[in-house]
Structures are given as structure tokens and as C-alpha cells.
Amino acid sequence: MNDYLSTPHQDGDLDVSDIARKRLGLHYTAPDGSQRPFDLYYPETGEGPFPLIVNISGGGWYYGHPSSIHLGRSLHTAVARGYAFASLACVSSREQKFPFQVQEARQALRFLRQHAGELSLDPEFFALWSSSSGAHLSLLTALTRGDPYFDCQPDSPISDQVDAVVALYPCCRLDATVEDFRAIGLEPVNYRSGPRCAESIFLGALVEESPELCRLAAPITHVRPDMPPVMALHGMADTVIPYTYTVEFIQRCREVAGADRVVSCIVPGAGHSDPYFKSEEMCGRILDFLDRAKNQKRAADISR
């Protein structure tokens, strides 16, 4: 079993040289007052305002940076479809513990909406499209709106609304054990307990001793009837996060919010961060989902 913290993290910058319209090295203010970087990309044509996709970098809450190679084709296909794309990375769990990163993601959304005019963004449609730990933070941000535990500025007049979420191989529960993997014929690649477990570092407490904290940090705990549309994707050969927890999350969404609020894509043979999830084909399917969510929201807004 790998020691997550001592295993070299395969990362790097995405090649964005062919995207002509971009603003790199922008900053929003995190809950502790620090300035956090993000990059913003635009479609080749049009003056906007553009609907926005926000990506929160994955990396076990520990690694990650904006505009990572782990975006695959998502950024390029999104701007080609007419979306602006913001890429950010919440502060590492080395420095801050849960729920700081959820509060930070919420602050990033508020910054982008507050400055939508000058950034040529459409404040009426903000979607989150992230993977792994970034998908976990995206789901929590969308599902805990209005909960002061997850919001350092609950009285802010600036909306933190999320209109759709795409969650690739998300961490829907933080208490997965070795036995959970073995039950589906897999061996986990990383520690599932102890002080060097990624979940323990993120929570600031041992997962095996913190059931209530694990419950609070689990997106499945916060599924609600008014949740935004969610597309959840996971590979059945994932040895980092068991796909069964995403299946459980999808079923919970259907029970609480209705089958029309969640789209599932469980892929046999696909592993964690599988290239298939970042391919042109899959990105096109994801953007079809976001187009539908955007059009449905606009239709609902018009009918009000």
C-alpha cells in the first residue's frame, strides 16, 4: 500500500498556448485573507457575458494547482462550446483543515459573481466541474448552501449559487476502509486509516476515530430536495475511491431530489483519473449535460 504523502504526485501545467483569450494569475480572497490564484479562459469569439464553469483542482486535498494537466480536454472543449472556464486550487490540507476549503470555494464563487461584469461572465449560470477531491469540494459547496458551518460570510449579499455540478470520481464519503475495496474485488492503493491517510490530514483527525466529522464532510450527508443538477461519474476499477460510494450517492440523490436531478455514468474497467474521463468524447457528453442544465434554468427564470 502506498504512502500517499511520499508518492511523487504526477502533475504539471496544461498546454493552453492555443487558447487566445485568457487571464492568468488572477486572485480571489480566501477566508483567512490570503490571496489565492486562479486562471480564467474564454471562448475564441463573442463578447459575453459567458456562462461559467469553475474547476477546483483535485490532488487529495493536499496537492494541486490551477490549470493542471489533469484537466485533460475539459478546458478546451468547454471554451469551444461557448463557456468561460475558471481553474483554481483550494489551499492544501497541509495548511488548513476541513471545512476551510469549502468556505474558500464559496468565496471564490462570490468573487467571480461580484466581478462578473468586468470579467465578462454571466452571473446567472455558474457550474462546477471537478474531479476527485475537487469533486468532493464541489459537491459540498453546492449542497451546503445556507449552512453557516460551511460559510464564513453567511450574511453576504453576493450569491454563492451553483447551478450544476459535474463530479468525476468524487469522494462521496470519507470513511472507506480496506474491506470496502476488497468487497468489490480491489485493493486500495493508499492508506485508509492513520495519520498519513489523505482523509485524516484533510479532516485534522483520524478518520477511524472521527465518525461525526466524516459524516459532516460527506456529500451524501447533505443531499437536499433543492439541489442543483448533478452528473456523477466513476470508474469501477478505481483503487483510490470506491465507486460503490458514488453509486450510493446517486441513489440518495434520486430518493431525496428526484431522478431528474442526477445523471450517472459508472464505467466498467476505468480507474482513478482514467484518461477516458478527460477525453473529447466524455467532455462532449458532460457539456451536453451542462447545456441542458443551463437551458432548463433559463426557461425556469423566464417562466417566473
C-alpha positions in Angstrom: 0.0 0.0 0.0 1.4 3.4 -1.0 2.1 6.2 1.4 0.2 9.0 -0.3 2.4 11.8 1.0 5.7 10.2 -0.1 4.5 9.1 -3.5 5.5 11.6 -6.2 2.4 13.5 -7.4 2.2 13.4 -11.2 1.2 16.9 -12.1 2.2 19.7 -14.4 0.8 22.7 -16.3 -1.8 22.1 -19.1 -0.8 23.4 -22.5 -3.1 26.4 -23.1 -1.0 28.1 -25.8 -3.8 27.5 -28.3 -6.4 29.4 -26.2 -6.0 33.0 -27.3 -8.3 34.7 -24.8 -7.3 34.1 -21.2 -6.4 35.9 -18.0 -3.8 34.1 -15.9 -2.8 34.7 -12.3 -5.9 36.4 -11.1 -6.7 36.2 -7.4 -9.6 35.9 -5.0 -9.5 36.4 -1.2 -9.7 33.2 0.9 -11.4 33.2 4.3 -8.1 33.8 6.1 -7.4 36.9 4.0 -4.8 35.2 1.8 -4.8 35.9 -2.0 -5.5 32.7 -3.9 -4.6 32.3 -7.6 -6.9 31.2 -10.4 -6.9 31.3 -14.2 -9.7 32.3 -16.5 -10.3 31.3 -20.1 -12.7 32.5 -22.7 -14.3 31.3 -26.0 -12.5 32.4 -29.1 -15.3 34.6 -30.2 -18.0 36.7 -28.6 -18.0 39.5 -26.0 -20.0 37.7 -23.4 -21.3 37.6 -20.8 -20.3 33.9 -20.9 -21.8 31.1 -18.7 -19.1 30.0 -16.4 -17.6 26.6 -15.5 -15.4 26.5 -12.4 -12.9 23.8 -11.8 -11.5 23.0 -8.3 -8.2 21.1 -8.6 -8.0 17.5 -7.3 -5.0 16.0 -5.5 -6.3 14.5 -2.3 -6.9 18.0 -0.8 -3.1 18.0 -0.4 -1.7 18.7 -3.9 -3.0 20.5 -6.9 -2.7 23.9 -8.7 -4.7 25.8 -11.3 -4.6 24.8 -15.0 -3.3 21.3 -14.2 -2.6 18.7 -16.9 -5.3 16.7 -15.0 -7.9 18.9 -16.8 -7.4 16.8 -19.9 -9.6 18.2 -22.7 -12.2 19.7 -20.4 -10.9 23.3 -20.6 -10.5 23.3 -24.4 -13.9 21.7 -25.1 -15.7 24.0 -22.7 -14.4 27.2 -24.3 -15.1 25.7 -27.7 -18.7 25.2 -26.6 -19.0 28.9 -25.5 -18.3 28.7 -21.8 -15.8 30.7 -19.8 -13.6 28.4 -17.6 -12.1 29.3 -14.3 -9.5 27.0 -12.8 -8.5 27.2 -9.2 -6.9 25.1 -6.4 -8.1 25.5 -2.8 -5.5 25.7 -0.1 -3.7 22.5 0.8 -4.7 20.4 3.8 -1.1 20.9 4.9 -2.1 24.4 5.8 -5.9 24.4 6.6 -8.3 21.7 7.6 -12.0 21.0 6.8 -14.3 22.9 6.4 -11.9 25.7 5.3 -11.7 24.6 1.7 -15.5 24.5 1.3 -15.6 28.1 2.7 -12.9 29.1 0.3 -14.6 27.6 -2.8 -17.7 29.6 -1.7 -15.7 32.8 -1.5 -14.2 32.1 -5.0 -17.8 31.8 -6.4 -18.8 35.1 -4.7 -15.7 36.9 -6.1 -16.4 35.7 -9.6 -20.1 36.7 -9.4 -19.3 40.1 -7.8 -16.8 40.8 -10.6 -18.9 39.2 -13.3 -19.3 42.4 -15.3 -15.6 43.2 -15.6 -14.8 39.6 -16.2 -17.5 39.1 -18.9 -19.2 36.4 -17.0 -22.9 35.6 -16.9 -23.8 35.5 -13.1 -27.0 33.6 -13.9 -25.2 30.3 -14.7 -22.2 29.1 -12.7 -21.4 25.4 -12.9 -18.7 23.3 -11.1 -16.8 20.6 -13.0 -14.1 18.9 -10.9 -12.5 15.6 -10.2 -11.5 13.5 -7.1 -11.1 15.7 -4.0 -12.0 18.7 -6.1 -15.3 17.0 -7.0 -15.8 16.4 -3.3 -15.4 20.1 -2.5 -17.6 21.0 -5.5 -20.4 18.7 -4.2 -20.2 20.0 -0.7 -20.1 23.6 -1.9 -23.3 23.1 -3.9 -25.1 21.0 -1.3 -24.4 23.0 1.8 -25.5 26.4 0.6 -27.0 28.4 3.5 -25.3 26.3 6.2 -23.1 28.6 8.4 -20.8 25.8 9.2 -19.6 25.8 5.6 -19.8 29.6 5.1 -17.6 32.2 6.7 -19.8 35.0 5.3 -23.4 33.7 5.7 -24.9 37.2 5.6 -23.1 38.1 2.3 -25.4 39.8 -0.2 -23.4 38.2 -3.0 -24.8 34.9 -4.2 -22.8 31.7 -4.0 -25.4 29.8 -6.0 -24.2 26.8 -8.0 -26.4 25.9 -11.0 -25.0 22.5 -11.9 -22.2 20.1 -10.8 -20.1 17.6 -12.7 -18.3 15.3 -10.2 -15.7 12.9 -11.7 -14.8 10.1 -9.3 -15.8 12.1 -6.3 -15.2 11.3 -2.7 -18.8 11.0 -1.5 -17.8 9.5 1.9 -14.5 9.8 3.7 -14.7 6.6 5.7 -13.9 4.0 3.1 -12.0 1.0 4.6 -9.8 -1.6 3.1 -12.7 -4.0 3.5 -14.9 -1.7 1.3 -12.4 -2.1 -1.6 -12.0 -5.8 -1.1 -15.8 -6.3 -1.2 -15.7 -5.2 -4.8 -12.5 -7.2 -5.7 -10.0 -4.3 -5.4 -7.0 -3.4 -3.1 -6.8 0.3 -2.1 -3.6 2.0 -3.4 -3.4 4.4 -0.4 -3.7 4.2 3.4 -7.3 4.1 4.6 -6.5 5.0 8.2 -3.9 6.5 10.4 -2.2 9.9 10.4 -0.8 9.6 6.8 -4.2 8.9 5.3 -5.2 11.8 3.0 -8.7 12.0 4.6 -7.2 12.2 8.1 -4.9 15.0 7.1 -7.8 16.9 5.4 -10.0 16.5 8.5 -7.3 17.2 11.0 -8.3 14.0 12.9 -8.0 10.3 12.3 -10.8 9.0 10.2 -11.2 5.8 12.1 -11.8 7.8 15.3 -14.0 10.6 13.9 -17.3 9.3 12.6 -19.2 12.5 13.2 -16.6 14.6 11.3 -16.6 12.1 8.5 -20.4 12.4 8.4 -20.2 16.2 8.2 -17.6 16.0 5.4 -19.5 13.6 3.3 -21.6 15.0 0.4 -24.1 12.2 0.8 -25.0 13.6 4.2 -26.1 16.9 2.6 -28.2 15.8 -0.3 -31.3 18.0 -0.4 -34.5 18.4 -2.4 -33.5 21.7 -4.0 -30.0 20.5 -5.0 -28.7 21.6 -8.4 -28.5 19.1 -11.2 -25.5 16.7 -10.7 -23.7 14.5 -13.1 -21.6 11.9 -11.2 -19.0 9.8 -13.0 -16.8 7.0 -11.6 -14.8 4.0 -12.8 -15.4 0.5 -11.4 -11.6 -0.2 -11.2 -10.9 2.9 -9.0 -8.5 1.9 -6.2 -8.3 5.4 -4.7 -12.1 6.0 -4.1 -14.6 3.1 -4.2 -17.2 3.6 -7.0 -19.8 2.0 -4.7 -19.9 5.2 -2.6 -20.7 7.2 -5.7 -23.5 4.7 -6.6 -24.8 5.2 -3.1 -24.7 9.0 -3.5 -26.6 8.8 -6.8 -29.3 6.6 -5.2 -29.6 9.1 -2.4 -30.0 12.0 -4.8 -32.8 10.1 -6.6 -34.6 9.4 -3.4 -34.3 12.9 -2.0 -34.4 15.2 -5.0 -35.8 13.0 -7.8 -34.3 11.1 -10.7 -34.2 14.1 -12.9 -31.7 15.9 -10.7 -28.8 13.4 -11.2 -27.2 11.8 -14.2 -24.9 8.8 -13.5 -22.0 7.3 -15.5 -20.4 4.3 -13.9 -17.7 2.9 -16.3 -16.5 -0.7 -16.1 -12.7 -1.1 -16.1 -11.9 2.6 -15.6 -9.5 3.6 -12.9 -9.0 6.8 -10.9 -8.1 9.7 -13.1 -8.7 7.5 -16.1 -7.9 9.2 -19.5 -11.4 8.3 -20.7 -13.0 10.8 -18.3 -10.9 13.6 -19.8 -11.4 12.6 -23.5 -13.1 14.7 -26.2 -15.9 12.1 -26.2 -16.6 12.3 -22.5 -16.1 16.0 -22.3 -18.7 16.4 -25.0 -21.2 14.3 -23.0 -20.5 16.4 -19.9 -21.1 19.6 -21.9 -24.3 18.3 -23.2 -25.4 17.8 -19.6 -24.3 21.4 -18.7 -26.1 22.8 -21.8 -29.3 21.1 -20.7 -29.0 22.4 -17.1 -28.3 25.9 -18.5 -31.3 25.9 -20.8 -33.6 24.5 -18.1 -32.5 27.2 -15.7 -33.1 29.9 -18.3 -36.5 28.5 -19.1 -37.4 28.4 -15.4 -36.2 32.0 -14.9 -38.3 33.2 -17.8 -41.4 31.5 -16.5 -41.1 33.2 -13.1 
